[in-house]
């Protein structure tokens, strides 16, 4: 099941934002996230806000698309006073966005372009399951303005994919990659390691298979057993073993070694890119505390320290917008301490490092000890930046705790 809402204050029905939040938006970058909540099947490990059409009692895609256009209209009205700049990135996630026809995704992108414009060279990404990407789909996406496709490969081992409830054929990843590349778009591959029953040899095979496809970008995330998921129930009942920290650490080190040898450099703990131009600029906006509007059921937004999130169920989302109301469920204003803590938590994950000037005095004093423990690069610290070593990446939570203590 989707994870629970965080606590927050009631959001105004008309979606208005405080003047202080909107002030200066025209001088800051601005991103749009679009959440498509539909999946063919619910993967047992996933707690994202997604639904199968059977769970919704039939097709809800038309209502969702109408509602998403309505939320974009709402966003354009709300943000008008701040004069937001042209959109620098658009990211369509889910769920499986490519369950919608590519022209429908293109129409949503046209709506965004028509309301705010796209900055020159804007990055426009959609996630996709490999079995939904044909040459025709890829070509249409490219013609409509998409520049990048992030394919949910997860593993190249059929047994591992079955454990994850992934339905695509591993052999189909290659044809999807070829279709995306032939259409002139960048290719990103998403991988998961630490699945119950996955051996180190399995993981090596997945990495080598991914590298053979010559992607521009790879994301590799450790499997997390989220409460309320089918996988959590299987682990609790002893049907499958829980992921082990030492196993996941070994697999992370293998990923970094193989991806690095294959020409991809890490730029965030779980992300590697062929060159700086292949980094996911949209995600960098999240990690650097940028402004974005999240469209769709359960989508989160952030503008200048104000964060809000939409109602989760697609039917409730569509009903609110059909009534001319904001779909926002609740919101919160981040205080100075929260903004500082998030800046450290997210900034330290980046290969570019965290400026030591961001740290409070106690945090700056902690840097020397982190260098001594091999968690932070000493030469980078002399240049005024906290950059994690490989060991530091494995123990990033420890580093953050000490920097914030």
C-alpha positions as CSV (number, residue, x, y, z in Angstrom):
1,X,0.0,0.0,0.0
2,X,1.1,3.6,-0.5
3,X,2.9,5.1,2.5
4,X,1.1,7.3,4.9
5,X,0.9,11.1,4.7
6,X,3.3,13.2,6.7
7,X,1.8,15.5,9.3
8,X,1.1,19.1,8.1
9,X,-1.2,22.1,8.3
10,X,-4.4,22.4,6.3
11,X,-3.9,23.7,2.7
12,X,-6.1,26.5,1.4
13,X,-8.9,25.2,-0.9
14,X,-7.8,27.7,-3.6
15,X,-4.1,26.7,-3.5
16,X,-2.8,30.2,-2.8
17,X,0.8,30.6,-1.6
18,X,2.1,33.3,0.7
19,X,3.5,36.4,-1.0
20,X,6.8,35.8,0.8
21,X,7.1,32.4,-0.9
22,X,6.4,33.7,-4.3
23,X,8.8,36.7,-4.1
24,X,11.8,36.4,-6.4
25,X,10.6,33.2,-8.2
26,X,11.4,34.8,-11.5
27,X,15.1,34.7,-10.6
28,X,15.1,31.1,-9.6
29,X,15.0,27.8,-11.6
30,X,11.7,26.0,-11.6
31,X,10.8,22.4,-12.3
32,X,7.6,20.5,-12.9
33,X,7.0,16.9,-11.7
34,X,4.1,15.0,-13.1
35,X,3.0,11.8,-11.2
36,X,1.1,9.2,-13.3
37,X,-0.3,6.8,-10.7
38,X,-1.1,3.8,-12.8
39,X,0.7,0.4,-13.0
40,X,-0.2,-2.9,-14.7
41,X,0.7,-4.8,-11.5
42,X,1.7,-3.7,-8.0
43,X,5.2,-4.7,-7.3
44,X,5.6,-6.3,-3.9
45,X,8.4,-4.0,-2.7
46,X,6.8,-0.7,-3.8
47,X,5.1,1.7,-1.5
48,X,4.8,4.5,-4.1
49,X,1.4,6.1,-4.6
50,X,0.4,3.8,-7.5
51,X,-2.8,1.8,-8.4
52,X,-3.7,-0.9,-10.9
53,X,-6.7,-0.2,-13.0
54,X,-8.4,-3.2,-11.4
55,X,-7.9,-1.6,-8.0
56,X,-9.6,1.6,-9.3
57,X,-12.6,-0.4,-10.6
58,X,-11.9,0.3,-14.3
59,X,-10.0,2.9,-16.3
60,X,-9.5,6.2,-14.6
61,X,-6.9,7.5,-17.0
62,X,-9.1,10.0,-18.8
63,X,-10.2,11.5,-15.5
64,X,-6.6,11.7,-14.4
65,X,-5.5,13.5,-17.6
66,X,-8.3,16.0,-17.3
67,X,-7.4,16.6,-13.7
68,X,-3.7,17.0,-14.4
69,X,-4.5,19.7,-17.0
70,X,-6.7,21.4,-14.4
71,X,-3.9,21.4,-11.8
72,X,-1.5,22.9,-14.3
73,X,-4.1,25.7,-14.8
74,X,-4.3,26.1,-11.0
75,X,-0.5,26.2,-10.8
76,X,-0.2,28.9,-13.5
77,X,-2.8,31.1,-11.6
78,X,-1.1,30.6,-8.2
79,X,2.4,31.3,-9.4
80,X,1.6,34.2,-11.7
81,X,2.3,36.7,-8.9
82,X,5.9,35.4,-8.5
83,X,6.7,35.5,-12.2
84,X,8.2,32.0,-12.4
85,X,11.0,31.6,-15.0
86,X,10.8,29.2,-17.9
87,X,10.7,25.6,-16.7
88,X,14.2,24.1,-16.6
89,X,13.2,20.4,-16.1
90,X,10.1,18.3,-16.4
91,X,10.0,14.8,-15.0
92,X,7.1,12.4,-15.5
93,X,7.2,9.6,-13.0
94,X,4.9,7.0,-11.4
95,X,3.7,4.4,-11.6
96,X,4.2,3.7,-15.2
97,X,3.8,6.9,-17.2
98,X,4.0,5.1,-20.5
99,X,0.7,3.3,-19.7
100,X,-0.6,6.6,-21.1
101,X,-0.3,7.1,-24.9
102,X,2.8,9.0,-25.8
103,X,0.7,11.8,-27.5
104,X,-1.2,12.2,-24.2
105,X,2.1,12.7,-22.4
106,X,3.1,15.1,-25.2
107,X,-0.1,17.1,-24.7
108,X,0.7,17.5,-21.0
109,X,4.1,18.7,-21.9
110,X,2.6,21.1,-24.4
111,X,0.4,22.5,-21.6
112,X,3.5,23.1,-19.4
113,X,5.3,24.7,-22.3
114,X,2.3,26.9,-23.1
115,X,1.9,28.2,-19.5
116,X,5.6,28.9,-18.6
117,X,7.8,28.1,-21.6
118,X,10.7,25.7,-21.4
119,X,14.2,27.0,-20.9
120,X,16.7,26.5,-23.7
121,X,18.0,23.0,-23.5
122,X,15.4,22.0,-20.9
123,X,15.6,18.4,-19.7
124,X,12.4,16.5,-20.1
125,X,12.3,12.9,-18.7
126,X,9.7,10.2,-18.5
127,X,10.1,6.9,-16.6
128,X,9.0,3.8,-18.4
129,X,8.8,0.0,-18.0
130,X,10.9,-1.5,-20.8
131,X,8.0,-3.5,-22.2
132,X,6.0,-0.3,-22.8
133,X,8.7,1.3,-25.1
134,X,8.5,0.5,-28.8
135,X,10.2,2.4,-31.6
136,X,6.9,4.2,-32.3
137,X,6.4,5.2,-28.7
138,X,10.0,6.4,-28.4
139,X,9.8,8.4,-31.7
140,X,6.6,10.0,-30.6
141,X,8.0,11.0,-27.2
142,X,11.0,12.6,-28.9
143,X,8.9,14.4,-31.5
144,X,6.7,15.8,-28.7
145,X,9.7,17.2,-26.8
146,X,11.0,14.5,-24.4
147,X,14.8,14.3,-24.2
148,X,15.4,11.5,-21.8
149,X,13.8,8.1,-20.8
150,X,14.5,6.4,-17.5
151,X,13.9,2.6,-18.0
152,X,13.0,0.4,-15.0
153,X,15.4,-2.4,-15.7
154,X,15.9,-3.3,-12.0
155,X,17.8,-6.6,-12.7
156,X,18.9,-8.8,-15.6
157,X,18.2,-12.0,-13.7
158,X,14.7,-13.4,-14.3
159,X,14.5,-15.0,-10.8
160,X,15.3,-11.7,-9.2
161,X,12.7,-9.9,-11.3
162,X,10.1,-12.5,-10.2
163,X,10.9,-11.8,-6.6
164,X,10.3,-8.1,-7.2
165,X,7.1,-8.8,-9.1
166,X,8.5,-7.2,-12.2
167,X,6.8,-8.5,-15.4
168,X,9.1,-7.4,-18.2
169,X,11.4,-9.8,-20.1
170,X,15.1,-8.9,-19.4
171,X,15.8,-9.4,-23.1
172,X,13.3,-6.6,-23.8
173,X,15.5,-4.0,-22.1
174,X,17.9,-4.0,-25.1
175,X,15.1,-3.3,-27.6
176,X,13.8,-0.5,-25.4
177,X,17.2,1.1,-25.1
178,X,17.8,0.8,-28.9
179,X,14.4,2.5,-29.5
180,X,15.1,5.4,-27.1
181,X,18.6,5.9,-28.6
182,X,17.4,5.7,-32.2
183,X,14.9,8.5,-31.4
184,X,17.7,10.7,-30.2
185,X,17.0,10.7,-26.5
186,X,19.3,10.0,-23.5
187,X,19.0,6.6,-21.8
188,X,18.9,6.0,-18.1
189,X,18.7,2.6,-16.5
190,X,17.3,2.0,-13.0
191,X,18.7,-0.9,-11.0
192,X,17.9,-2.4,-7.6
193,X,20.3,-4.5,-5.5
194,X,19.8,-6.5,-2.3
195,X,16.7,-8.4,-3.4
196,X,16.1,-11.6,-1.3
197,X,17.9,-14.4,-3.0
198,X,20.1,-12.2,-5.2
199,X,23.7,-13.3,-5.2
200,X,26.7,-11.1,-5.8
201,X,27.2,-13.0,-9.1
202,X,23.6,-12.1,-10.0
203,X,24.2,-8.4,-9.3
204,X,27.5,-8.5,-11.3
205,X,25.5,-10.0,-14.2
206,X,22.9,-7.2,-14.0
207,X,25.6,-4.5,-13.9
208,X,27.5,-6.0,-16.8
209,X,24.4,-6.4,-18.8
210,X,23.5,-2.7,-18.1
211,X,26.9,-1.5,-19.1
212,X,26.8,-3.5,-22.3
213,X,23.8,-1.3,-23.3
214,X,26.0,1.8,-23.0
215,X,23.5,3.9,-21.0
216,X,24.1,7.6,-20.4
217,X,23.0,7.3,-16.8
218,X,22.5,4.6,-14.2
219,X,20.7,4.7,-10.9
220,X,21.3,1.9,-8.4
221,X,19.3,1.8,-5.2
222,X,19.4,-0.7,-2.3
223,X,16.2,-2.5,-1.8
224,X,14.3,-1.1,1.2
225,X,11.6,-3.2,2.8
226,X,8.8,-0.7,3.3
227,X,6.2,-1.3,6.0
228,X,2.8,-2.2,4.6
229,X,4.2,-3.7,1.3
230,X,3.7,-7.4,0.3
231,X,7.5,-7.9,0.6
232,X,7.4,-6.7,4.2
233,X,4.8,-9.3,5.0
234,X,6.9,-12.0,3.3
235,X,9.9,-11.0,5.4
236,X,7.9,-10.9,8.6
237,X,6.5,-14.3,8.0
238,X,10.0,-15.7,7.2
239,X,9.1,-16.5,3.6
240,X,12.1,-14.5,2.3
241,X,15.1,-13.2,4.1
242,X,15.5,-9.5,4.9
243,X,18.2,-7.6,3.0
244,X,21.5,-7.6,4.8
245,X,23.6,-4.5,5.3
246,X,26.9,-6.2,4.6
247,X,25.5,-7.8,1.4
248,X,24.2,-4.4,0.2
249,X,27.5,-2.7,1.0
250,X,29.4,-5.3,-1.0
251,X,27.0,-4.8,-3.9
252,X,27.3,-1.0,-3.7
253,X,31.1,-1.3,-3.9
254,X,30.9,-3.6,-6.9
255,X,28.5,-1.2,-8.6
256,X,30.8,1.7,-8.1
257,X,33.8,-0.2,-9.3
258,X,32.1,-1.6,-12.4
259,X,30.3,1.5,-13.4
260,X,33.4,3.6,-12.9
261,X,35.4,1.2,-15.0
262,X,32.7,1.4,-17.6
263,X,33.0,5.2,-17.9
264,X,30.2,6.4,-15.6
265,X,31.2,8.6,-12.6
266,X,29.1,8.9,-9.4
267,X,27.6,12.4,-8.9
268,X,25.1,11.4,-6.2
269,X,25.4,8.4,-3.9
270,X,23.0,6.3,-5.9
271,X,23.5,7.8,-9.4
272,X,26.2,7.6,-12.0
273,X,26.5,9.5,-15.3
274,X,28.5,9.2,-18.5
275,X,29.5,12.9,-18.3
276,X,28.1,16.0,-16.5
277,X,25.6,16.6,-19.4
278,X,24.0,13.2,-18.6
279,X,23.3,13.9,-15.0
280,X,19.6,14.1,-14.0
281,X,19.2,17.9,-13.6
282,X,15.7,17.4,-12.3
283,X,16.8,15.3,-9.4
284,X,19.7,17.7,-8.7
285,X,17.0,20.4,-8.2
286,X,15.5,18.3,-5.4
287,X,18.9,17.6,-3.8
288,X,19.8,21.3,-3.9
289,X,16.5,22.6,-2.5
290,X,15.1,24.0,-5.7
291,X,11.5,25.0,-6.5
292,X,9.1,22.6,-8.2
293,X,5.4,22.0,-8.6
294,X,4.3,18.4,-8.3
295,X,1.2,17.6,-10.4
296,X,-0.9,14.5,-9.8
297,X,-2.3,12.3,-6.9
298,X,0.1,12.3,-3.9
299,X,2.6,14.6,-5.7
300,X,4.8,16.8,-3.5
301,X,5.7,20.4,-4.3
302,X,8.2,22.9,-2.8
303,X,8.7,26.6,-3.3
304,X,11.1,28.6,-1.2
305,X,10.7,26.6,2.0
306,X,7.0,25.9,1.7
307,X,6.2,22.2,1.0
308,X,2.8,20.7,0.2
309,X,1.4,17.4,-1.0
310,X,-1.7,16.4,-2.9
311,X,-4.5,13.9,-1.9
312,X,-3.4,10.4,-2.8
313,X,-6.3,8.7,-4.4
314,X,-6.8,9.4,-8.1
315,X,-10.6,9.7,-7.7
316,X,-10.3,12.2,-4.8
317,X,-7.7,14.1,-6.8
318,X,-9.9,14.3,-9.9
319,X,-13.0,15.2,-7.8
320,X,-11.3,18.2,-6.1
321,X,-10.1,19.7,-9.3
322,X,-13.5,19.1,-11.1
323,X,-15.0,21.3,-8.3
324,X,-12.4,24.0,-8.8
325,X,-10.5,23.2,-5.6
326,X,-6.9,22.6,-5.0
327,X,-5.9,19.0,-4.7
328,X,-3.4,19.9,-1.9
329,X,-4.0,17.8,1.3
330,X,-1.7,19.6,3.6
331,X,1.5,21.7,3.8
332,X,4.3,22.8,6.0
333,X,6.7,25.8,6.3
334,X,10.2,24.6,6.9
335,X,11.8,26.5,9.7
336,X,15.5,27.6,9.7
337,X,16.6,24.4,11.5
338,X,14.7,22.1,9.1
339,X,16.1,23.9,6.0
340,X,19.6,23.6,7.4
341,X,19.2,19.9,8.3
342,X,17.8,19.1,4.8
343,X,20.6,21.1,3.1
344,X,23.2,19.0,5.0
345,X,21.3,15.7,4.5
346,X,20.9,16.1,0.8
347,X,24.0,18.1,-0.1
348,X,26.4,15.7,1.4
349,X,25.2,13.0,-0.9
350,X,26.6,14.9,-4.0
351,X,30.0,14.3,-5.5
352,X,30.4,18.1,-5.7
353,X,30.2,18.1,-2.0
354,X,28.7,20.3,0.7
355,X,30.2,23.8,1.3
356,X,31.6,23.9,4.8
357,X,30.1,27.3,5.1
358,X,26.6,25.7,5.2
359,X,27.6,23.9,8.4
360,X,27.1,25.3,11.9
361,X,30.2,25.6,14.2
362,X,29.7,22.1,15.7
363,X,29.4,20.6,12.2
364,X,32.6,22.3,11.0
365,X,34.4,20.9,14.0
366,X,33.2,17.4,13.2
367,X,34.8,17.4,9.8
368,X,38.3,16.7,11.1
369,X,37.1,13.6,12.9
370,X,35.3,12.4,9.8
371,X,38.5,12.8,7.8
372,X,40.4,10.8,10.4
373,X,37.9,8.1,10.2
374,X,38.2,7.9,6.4
375,X,34.6,9.1,5.7
376,X,35.4,12.5,4.2
377,X,38.0,13.5,1.7
378,X,40.7,15.6,3.3
379,X,41.9,17.4,0.2
380,X,38.3,18.5,-0.6
381,X,37.8,19.7,2.9
382,X,40.9,22.0,2.5
383,X,39.1,23.5,-0.4
384,X,36.0,24.1,1.8
385,X,33.8,21.2,0.7
386,X,32.6,18.1,2.5
387,X,33.0,15.2,-0.1
388,X,32.3,11.6,0.9
389,X,34.9,8.9,0.3
390,X,33.6,5.5,-0.8
391,X,33.6,4.4,2.8
392,X,31.7,7.6,3.6
393,X,29.1,6.9,1.0
394,X,28.5,3.5,2.6
395,X,28.1,5.3,6.0
396,X,26.4,8.5,4.8
397,X,23.8,8.4,7.6
398,X,26.6,8.4,10.2
399,X,28.3,11.3,8.4
400,X,25.1,13.3,8.4
401,X,24.4,12.5,12.1
402,X,27.9,13.8,13.1
403,X,27.6,16.9,11.0
404,X,24.3,17.8,12.6
405,X,25.1,16.8,16.2
